[in-house]
Amino acid sequence: MKQHSFLSHAPEEMRQLSNLGHIVEGALFAVVGPLALLGNLGVFTGVSLAWPILVLIAGIVLLFLLYPLHPMSEWGLIWRDAQQRQHTIIAAAVAIAGVTELLSSRTPALNYVWPTAIILTGWLFLFHAQHSTSEAVASGFGYHAHCRRIAEPG
């Protein structure tokens, strides 16, 4: 992928890229959920290592798509954009959760990081900013509400 200006994205393109990211990350979590469940049930022993690695990769890939593909001089601009700031927080939380899940067997206190990351992500979906027209905001709100129902525990 070629580096390009953050400002080169039109609002509709930002919405489409955001939705594509949600589909890719959602598909990944659709795989991670059953893997984590199977690992916790003891069905597959190697799975307990596989799913945290996938979670870590998901966070890193999202951060890569948000920042290194754009000039470093624009990283502050990306952070100041409400939608991208929320994506950044979600990506960082997910990546940190993946790392801490890999280390949690050595430090039991880290067992709380993964659920906290999921709660934070669900909370951010409640108030997720959208670019473009009011129709895009309405469409995105419904989509994010659905994601929130899936992501939040209980």
C-alpha positions, -999 to +999 in steps of 0.1 A: +000+000+000+012+034-009+015+063+016-010+091+009-024+122+025-051+117+051-068+148+037-072+130+003-101+109+017-136+122+009-162+118+037-180+091+018-147+072+013-139+076+050-173+060+058-167+032+034-132+025+047-145+026+083-172+000+074-147-022+056-125-021+087-155-031+108-162-060+085-126-072+085-122-068+123-157-083+129-148-113+108-116-118+127-134-115+160-160-140+147-131-164+144-114-154+177-146-159+198-150-196+191-112-202+193-112-186+228-142-206+238-127-239+226-094-230+243-112-223+276-131-255+273-099-274+268-110-288+234-079-276+216-048-269+236-029-248+209-059-225+205-053-207+238-022-192+221-037-187+186-065-163+195-045-138+215-021-136+186-050-129+162-063-102+185-028-086+187-026-087+148-060-071+145-050-042+166-016-037+149-031-039+114-057-013+123-030+010+137-009+004+106-038+014+083-045+045+104-010+059+107+020+046+087+000+048+055-002+085+060+027+110+064+039+113+100+033+151+097-005+143+095-006+119+125-018+147+148-045+155+123-056+119+123-058+119+161-078+151+161-104+135+138-131+121+162-138+089+142-101+081+137-093+088+174-119+063+183-105+038+158-070+044+173-082+038+209-100+006+198-070-006+179-046+002+208-070-015+233-073-046+212-035-048+206-027-044+243-054-070+252-038-094+228-003-089+244-017-091+280-037-122+272-005-139+259+012-129+293-018-135+316-008-171+326+023-155+343+005-126+358-031-133+368-039-096+372-037-092+334-068-114+330-088-082+335-073-064+304-092-084+277-127-079+292-118-042+298-108-038+262-141-053+251-161-031+274-142+000+261-148-010+225-185-015+232-187+019+249-170+036+220-194+020+196-222+037+216-208+071+206-189+064+174-184+094+152-193+092+115-182+112+085-203+123+056-240+131+053-268+127+078-278+096+059-244+081+065-246+090+102-280+073+105-268+042+086-236+041+106-254+044+139-276+014+132-245-006+121-226+004+152-255-003+175-255-039+161-217-042+166-222-029+202-248-056+210-224-082+197-193-068+215-206-061+249-207-089+275-239-099+292 
